[in-house]
Amino acid sequence: MSPSGTSTERRPWGPAWGRPGGPPFSRGRGRGLPVFSSLLIAVLQLVGSAGAGRHQASGRVPLDAAGYLLLLAGPALLVLRQRWPVPVVVGTAAVTLVYLGAGYPYGPVFASFVVAYCVAVWRGHRRAAVLSLLALYGGHLLLALAVPQHWLRGAGRAVGAWPEFGLGMLALLLAAVAELLRIRHEQVAARHAARQVAAARRADEERLRMARELHDILAHSISLIHVQAGVALELIDDQPEQARAALVTIKAASKEALGEVRQVLGTLRGPGDAAPRRPAPGLDRLPELTEQAAHAGLTVTVRTAGGARELPAGVGLAAFRIVQEALTNVIRHSAARRAEVLLDWTEPERLSVRVQDPGPAAAPEAGEPAGGGNGLAGMRERAAALGGTLTAGPYGSGFRVLAVLPTGTDRSDGTNTREAR
């Protein structure tokens, strides 16, 4: 996907290719043919071969029109190396072999083949590239050692074994360097892909975290508003003062929910925007929860065991949200009018949070979806993200939620399996 949002199709370089911009000698990929780099190679071959011809033995044939055409044929083929790498590497090998067989001076005539070879290897056509290299070297060796000299131009230019051995070493060096570059680029591409996967995972975890936050905030507040709205409707004619109190509770709950939603959505702000000024909720706000539950007709008793201690922000937020969601479930799904919250600090590195009600379960309201929502799933995900556990289920005629949270960690993200109550 391009920065402007339009899709651009690109050919892959190989099994694990993904480096932006492609390999060297491939400038212009996705923007037309690589003409400029091919022109540079043409200039190199023309100037370098002409200069080399003036300093080589008289047995080599001086460059003529045919020689210059052969020097230009390789770079001309390189213009198509991105679209057809195999024909180009085969063609440059053939052109180079014809040039050498004609007896023209040695020089940078191999530059076109080197570039075509590297591109073919990087594009994944290693077999074709290696066969072309073997054909070029074998053909040159055959011309130099086996073909009668009077068949060739430039008689008396026999080549010894040591120069041929040196060319063989250069061919092996080319193959090794191209392979090392291919491996290096694949490693870079693998790391790039791993970073993309990690970034996508972090984005998914952040979306999941925000979904949990919004669910807990809205489920609690809307449930409280729903209950108070029902009370106000029943009492508005006969007991207007109590109906007024219910409406005041609705206003306070909606204001509280709006503030928390703004705080959660503030994480989506840009770097230049103001950060949320309100601290994340923790167990210090339990009195607010019990007061809100009391307005909904639920009496909540909070007990502690052991000495309370300071919690990391992530652990305090998770404990608060678990209690909030558990009390919301009591209001929505239980006929009980009382509930108990126990904070157990007796273990040095753990906090146990237990919320239970005596029941029984209330009949579901008309129009409520079967199976409930994602409340239990969100609580389990919060606990698991911190390395803790959460169990929830019937307890006698009521329901109990028990969360065990490590107090030495402050992680607030994690990916877990979703469940629904």
C-alpha positions as CSV (number, residue, x, y, z in Angstrom):
1,M,0.0,0.0,0.0
2,S,1.5,3.3,-1.0
3,P,1.5,6.3,1.3
4,S,-1.3,7.8,-0.6
5,G,-3.5,4.8,0.1
6,T,-3.4,3.3,-3.4
7,S,-2.2,-0.2,-3.9
8,T,0.9,-0.9,-5.9
9,E,1.8,-4.3,-7.1
10,R,5.4,-5.4,-6.8
11,R,7.2,-8.5,-7.8
12,P,8.9,-10.4,-4.9
13,W,12.6,-10.7,-4.9
14,G,12.7,-14.2,-3.5
15,P,11.3,-16.5,-0.8
16,A,11.9,-14.1,2.0
17,W,12.6,-10.8,0.2
18,G,11.0,-7.7,1.5
19,R,13.7,-5.0,1.9
20,P,12.3,-1.6,0.7
21,G,14.1,-0.4,-2.4
22,G,15.3,-3.8,-3.5
23,P,18.9,-4.9,-3.9
24,P,21.8,-2.9,-5.3
25,F,21.9,-2.3,-9.1
26,S,18.1,-2.2,-9.1
27,R,17.4,1.5,-8.7
28,G,14.1,2.4,-10.4
29,R,12.3,-0.8,-9.5
30,G,8.6,0.0,-9.6
31,R,9.4,3.3,-11.3
32,G,10.3,2.0,-14.8
33,L,13.4,0.5,-16.3
34,P,16.9,1.0,-14.7
35,V,18.3,2.9,-17.6
36,F,20.7,5.2,-15.6
37,S,22.6,2.5,-13.9
38,S,22.9,0.6,-17.3
39,L,24.3,3.7,-18.9
40,L,26.9,4.0,-16.1
41,I,27.9,0.4,-16.7
42,A,28.1,1.0,-20.5
43,V,30.5,4.0,-19.9
44,L,32.6,1.8,-17.6
45,Q,32.9,-0.9,-20.1
46,L,33.7,1.4,-23.1
47,V,36.2,3.6,-21.3
48,G,37.8,0.8,-19.3
49,S,38.2,-1.7,-22.2
50,A,39.5,1.0,-24.5
51,G,42.1,2.0,-21.9
52,A,43.0,-1.6,-21.1
53,G,43.5,-2.4,-24.8
54,R,46.3,0.1,-25.0
55,H,48.3,-1.6,-22.2
56,Q,47.8,-5.3,-23.2
57,A,49.9,-7.6,-25.3
58,S,49.9,-7.2,-29.1
59,G,48.2,-10.6,-29.4
60,R,44.8,-9.1,-28.5
61,V,42.7,-7.7,-31.3
62,P,42.2,-3.9,-31.2
63,L,38.7,-2.7,-30.6
64,D,36.7,-2.0,-33.7
65,A,33.1,-1.2,-34.4
66,A,32.0,-4.8,-33.7
67,G,33.9,-4.7,-30.4
68,Y,32.2,-1.5,-29.3
69,L,28.8,-3.0,-30.2
70,L,29.6,-6.0,-28.0
71,L,30.6,-3.8,-25.2
72,L,27.3,-1.9,-25.5
73,A,25.1,-5.1,-25.9
74,G,25.6,-6.2,-22.3
75,P,24.5,-2.9,-20.7
76,A,21.6,-2.8,-23.2
77,L,20.4,-6.1,-21.9
78,L,20.8,-4.9,-18.3
79,V,17.9,-2.4,-18.9
80,L,15.6,-5.5,-18.8
81,R,17.2,-7.2,-15.8
82,Q,14.3,-6.5,-13.4
83,R,11.6,-7.9,-15.7
84,W,13.5,-10.9,-17.2
85,P,16.5,-11.7,-15.0
86,V,17.1,-15.2,-16.5
87,P,17.3,-14.2,-20.2
88,V,19.5,-11.2,-19.2
89,V,22.0,-13.3,-17.3
90,V,22.2,-15.8,-20.1
91,G,22.4,-13.0,-22.8
92,T,25.2,-11.1,-21.0
93,A,27.1,-14.4,-20.6
94,A,26.8,-15.1,-24.3
95,V,27.8,-11.5,-25.3
96,T,30.8,-11.6,-23.0
97,L,31.9,-15.0,-24.3
98,V,31.6,-13.8,-27.9
99,Y,33.7,-10.7,-27.0
100,L,36.4,-12.7,-25.4
101,G,36.3,-15.3,-28.2
102,A,36.8,-12.6,-30.8
103,G,40.1,-11.7,-29.1
104,Y,39.2,-8.2,-28.0
105,P,41.1,-6.7,-25.0
106,Y,40.4,-7.8,-21.5
107,G,38.9,-5.2,-19.2
108,P,35.6,-4.4,-17.4
109,V,33.7,-6.3,-20.0
110,F,32.6,-8.7,-17.2
111,A,30.8,-5.8,-15.4
112,S,27.5,-6.5,-17.2
113,F,27.6,-10.2,-16.4
114,V,28.5,-9.5,-12.8
115,V,25.4,-7.2,-12.3
116,A,23.1,-9.6,-14.2
117,Y,24.4,-12.6,-12.1
118,C,23.8,-10.8,-8.8
119,V,20.3,-9.7,-9.8
120,A,19.4,-13.2,-10.9
121,V,20.7,-14.7,-7.6
122,W,18.8,-12.1,-5.6
123,R,15.6,-12.7,-7.6
124,G,15.8,-16.4,-6.7
125,H,17.1,-17.8,-10.0
126,R,20.3,-19.2,-8.6
127,R,20.4,-22.3,-10.9
128,A,20.2,-20.2,-14.1
129,A,22.8,-17.8,-12.8
130,V,25.3,-20.6,-11.8
131,L,24.8,-22.4,-15.1
132,S,25.5,-19.1,-17.0
133,L,28.6,-18.6,-14.9
134,L,29.9,-22.1,-15.6
135,A,29.1,-21.7,-19.3
136,L,31.0,-18.5,-19.6
137,Y,34.0,-19.8,-17.8
138,G,33.9,-23.1,-19.6
139,G,33.5,-21.5,-22.9
140,H,36.4,-19.1,-22.3
141,L,38.6,-22.0,-21.2
142,L,37.7,-24.0,-24.3
143,L,38.5,-21.1,-26.5
144,A,41.8,-20.4,-24.8
145,L,43.1,-24.0,-24.5
146,A,41.3,-26.3,-26.9
147,V,40.3,-24.4,-30.0
148,P,43.1,-24.2,-32.6
149,Q,44.6,-20.8,-32.6
150,H,44.3,-20.3,-36.4
151,W,40.5,-20.6,-36.1
152,L,40.5,-17.4,-34.0
153,R,41.4,-13.8,-34.7
154,G,44.6,-12.7,-33.2
155,A,46.8,-15.8,-33.8
156,G,49.5,-16.4,-31.3
157,R,47.6,-15.2,-28.3
158,A,47.5,-18.5,-26.4
159,V,46.6,-18.2,-22.7
160,G,48.5,-20.1,-20.0
161,A,47.1,-22.1,-17.2
162,W,47.7,-19.6,-14.5
163,P,45.6,-16.8,-16.0
164,E,42.8,-19.3,-16.5
165,F,43.2,-20.4,-12.9
166,G,42.9,-16.8,-11.8
167,L,39.7,-16.4,-13.8
168,G,38.3,-19.5,-12.1
169,M,39.1,-18.0,-8.7
170,L,37.3,-14.8,-9.7
171,A,34.3,-16.8,-10.8
172,L,34.2,-18.6,-7.4
173,L,34.6,-15.2,-5.6
174,L,31.6,-13.8,-7.6
175,A,29.4,-16.7,-6.7
176,A,30.4,-16.5,-3.0
177,V,29.9,-12.7,-2.8
178,A,26.5,-12.9,-4.5
179,E,25.4,-15.7,-2.2
180,L,26.5,-13.8,0.9
181,L,24.7,-10.7,-0.2
182,R,21.6,-12.8,-0.9
183,I,21.7,-14.3,2.6
184,R,22.4,-10.9,4.1
185,H,19.4,-9.3,2.4
186,E,17.1,-12.2,3.4
187,Q,18.2,-11.7,7.0
188,V,17.4,-8.0,6.8
189,A,14.0,-8.8,5.2
190,A,13.3,-11.4,7.9
191,R,14.0,-8.8,10.6
192,H,11.9,-6.3,8.8
193,A,9.0,-8.8,8.6
194,A,9.4,-9.6,12.3
195,R,9.2,-6.0,13.3
196,Q,6.1,-5.6,11.2
197,V,4.5,-8.7,13.0
198,A,5.5,-7.3,16.4
199,A,4.1,-3.9,15.6
200,A,0.8,-5.5,14.4
201,R,0.7,-7.6,17.6
202,R,1.2,-4.5,19.7
203,A,-1.6,-2.7,17.8
204,D,-3.9,-5.6,18.3
205,E,-3.1,-5.7,22.1
206,E,-3.7,-2.0,22.4
207,R,-7.0,-2.3,20.6
208,L,-8.0,-5.2,23.0
209,R,-6.9,-3.1,26.0
210,M,-9.0,-0.2,24.9
211,A,-12.0,-2.5,24.2
212,R,-11.8,-3.9,27.7
213,E,-11.6,-0.4,29.2
214,L,-14.5,0.9,27.2
215,H,-16.6,-2.2,28.0
216,D,-16.0,-1.9,31.7
217,I,-16.7,1.8,31.8
218,L,-19.8,1.7,29.7
219,A,-21.3,-1.6,31.0
220,H,-21.1,-0.3,34.6
221,S,-22.4,3.2,33.9
222,I,-25.1,2.2,31.5
223,S,-26.3,-0.6,33.9
224,L,-26.5,2.0,36.7
225,I,-28.3,4.4,34.5
226,H,-30.7,1.7,33.3
227,V,-31.6,0.8,36.9
228,Q,-32.1,4.4,38.0
229,A,-34.1,5.2,34.9
230,G,-36.5,2.4,35.8
231,V,-36.8,3.7,39.3
232,A,-37.4,7.2,38.1
233,L,-40.2,6.0,35.7
234,E,-41.9,4.1,38.5
235,L,-41.8,6.9,41.1
236,I,-42.1,10.0,38.9
237,D,-45.9,10.3,39.5
238,D,-46.3,9.1,43.1
239,Q,-42.9,10.1,44.7
240,P,-41.3,12.8,42.6
241,E,-38.6,13.6,45.1
242,Q,-37.2,10.0,44.9
243,A,-37.5,10.1,41.2
244,R,-35.5,13.4,41.2
245,A,-32.8,11.6,43.3
246,A,-32.7,8.8,40.7
247,L,-32.3,11.4,37.9
248,V,-29.4,13.1,39.9
249,T,-27.7,9.7,40.1
250,I,-28.2,9.2,36.3
251,K,-26.6,12.6,35.7
252,A,-23.6,11.9,37.9
253,A,-23.1,8.4,36.5
254,S,-23.2,9.7,32.9
255,K,-20.8,12.5,33.7
256,E,-18.4,10.0,35.3
257,A,-18.6,7.7,32.3
258,L,-18.0,10.5,29.8
259,G,-14.9,11.6,31.7
260,E,-13.5,8.0,31.8
261,V,-14.3,7.5,28.1
262,R,-12.4,10.7,27.2
263,Q,-9.5,9.5,29.2
264,V,-9.4,6.1,27.4
265,L,-9.8,7.8,24.0
266,G,-7.0,10.2,24.9
267,T,-4.5,7.4,24.1
268,L,-5.4,7.9,20.5
269,R,-4.3,11.5,20.5
270,G,-1.4,12.7,18.5
271,P,2.0,13.5,20.1
272,G,1.2,17.2,20.1
273,D,-2.1,16.9,21.9
274,A,-2.5,17.2,25.6
275,A,-2.2,14.1,27.7
276,P,-5.0,13.0,30.0
277,R,-4.8,14.9,33.3
278,R,-6.8,12.4,35.3
279,P,-4.9,9.4,36.8
280,A,-5.9,5.9,36.0
281,P,-8.5,4.5,38.5
282,G,-7.3,2.2,41.3
283,L,-8.5,0.6,44.5
284,D,-8.6,4.0,46.1
285,R,-11.8,4.6,44.2
286,L,-13.7,1.6,45.6
287,P,-15.8,3.9,47.8
288,E,-17.2,5.5,44.6
289,L,-18.1,2.1,43.3
290,T,-19.9,1.1,46.5
291,E,-21.8,4.5,46.5
292,Q,-22.8,4.0,42.9
293,A,-24.0,0.5,43.6
294,A,-26.0,1.8,46.6
295,H,-27.8,4.2,44.3
296,A,-28.7,1.1,42.2
297,G,-30.1,-0.7,45.2
298,L,-27.1,-2.9,45.9
299,T,-25.4,-2.8,49.3
300,V,-21.7,-3.6,49.0
301,T,-19.5,-4.6,51.9
302,V,-15.8,-4.2,51.4
303,R,-13.4,-6.3,53.7
304,T,-9.7,-6.5,53.7
305,A,-7.3,-9.2,55.0
306,G,-3.7,-8.4,55.7
307,G,-2.0,-5.1,55.4
308,A,-2.7,-3.1,52.3
309,R,0.3,-1.9,50.2
310,E,0.9,0.3,47.2
311,L,0.2,-1.3,43.9
312,P,1.7,-0.7,40.4
313,A,-0.7,1.4,38.3
314,G,-1.5,-1.5,36.0
315,V,-2.4,-3.9,38.8
316,G,-4.5,-1.3,40.6
317,L,-6.4,-0.5,37.4
318,A,-7.0,-4.2,36.8
319,A,-8.2,-4.8,40.3
320,F,-10.6,-1.8,40.1
321,R,-12.0,-2.9,36.8
322,I,-12.5,-6.5,37.9
323,V,-14.5,-5.3,41.0
324,Q,-16.4,-2.8,38.8
325,E,-17.4,-5.5,36.3
326,A,-18.3,-8.0,38.9
327,L,-20.6,-5.6,40.7
328,T,-22.1,-4.6,37.4
329,N,-22.9,-8.3,36.8
330,V,-24.5,-8.5,40.2
331,I,-26.7,-5.5,39.4
332,R,-27.7,-6.9,36.0
333,H,-27.9,-10.7,36.5
334,S,-28.6,-11.3,40.2
335,A,-31.7,-10.8,42.3
336,A,-29.5,-10.2,45.4
337,R,-29.5,-6.8,46.9
338,R,-26.1,-7.2,48.7
339,A,-22.6,-8.2,47.7
340,E,-19.3,-8.6,49.3
341,V,-15.8,-7.6,48.1
342,L,-12.8,-9.1,49.8
343,L,-9.2,-7.8,49.2
344,D,-6.7,-10.4,50.5
345,W,-3.2,-9.0,51.0
346,T,-1.9,-11.8,53.2
347,E,0.4,-13.2,50.4
348,P,3.5,-11.0,50.0
349,E,3.6,-11.0,46.2
350,R,-0.1,-11.4,45.4
351,L,-3.4,-9.7,45.8
352,S,-6.6,-11.8,45.8
353,V,-9.8,-10.0,44.9
354,R,-13.1,-11.8,45.6
355,V,-16.5,-10.5,44.7
356,Q,-19.6,-12.7,45.5
357,D,-23.3,-12.3,46.0
358,P,-25.8,-14.7,47.7
359,G,-28.0,-14.9,44.6
360,P,-30.3,-16.2,43.3
361,A,-29.9,-15.3,39.6
362,A,-32.4,-12.9,38.2
363,A,-34.6,-13.7,35.2
364,P,-33.1,-12.2,32.0
365,E,-34.9,-9.1,30.7
366,A,-36.8,-9.2,27.5
367,G,-34.5,-8.5,24.5
368,E,-31.3,-9.4,26.3
369,P,-29.0,-11.5,24.1
370,A,-28.5,-15.1,25.2
371,G,-25.1,-15.9,26.7
372,G,-24.6,-12.3,28.0
373,G,-21.6,-10.2,26.9
374,N,-17.9,-10.1,27.2
375,G,-17.6,-9.2,30.9
376,L,-16.1,-12.4,32.2
377,A,-13.8,-12.6,29.1
378,G,-12.5,-9.0,29.8
379,M,-11.8,-9.8,33.5
380,R,-9.9,-13.0,32.6
381,E,-7.9,-11.1,30.0
382,R,-7.0,-8.4,32.5
383,A,-5.8,-11.0,35.0
384,A,-3.9,-13.1,32.4
385,A,-2.2,-9.9,31.0
386,L,-0.6,-9.4,34.4
387,G,0.4,-13.1,34.8
388,G,-2.5,-13.8,37.2
389,T,-5.6,-15.9,37.2
390,L,-9.4,-15.4,37.4
391,T,-12.1,-17.9,38.2
392,A,-15.8,-17.2,38.1
393,G,-18.8,-19.4,38.6
394,P,-21.8,-20.3,40.7
395,Y,-21.2,-20.4,44.5
396,G,-24.1,-21.8,46.4
397,S,-27.2,-20.0,45.1
398,G,-25.1,-17.0,44.1
399,F,-22.0,-16.2,42.0
400,R,-18.4,-15.6,42.9
401,V,-15.5,-14.0,41.1
402,L,-12.0,-14.7,42.4
403,A,-8.9,-13.0,40.8
404,V,-5.3,-13.5,41.9
405,L,-3.0,-10.8,40.7
406,P,0.8,-10.6,41.1
407,T,1.7,-7.3,42.7
408,G,5.3,-7.3,41.3
409,T,4.3,-6.7,37.7
410,D,2.8,-3.7,35.9
411,R,1.9,-5.1,32.5
412,S,-1.4,-3.9,31.1
413,D,-1.5,-5.8,27.8
414,G,-1.8,-9.3,26.6
415,T,-3.7,-11.5,24.2
416,N,-5.9,-14.2,25.4
417,T,-8.9,-16.3,24.3
418,R,-12.2,-14.5,24.6
419,E,-15.1,-16.0,26.4
420,A,-18.6,-14.8,27.1
421,R,-20.9,-15.1,30.0
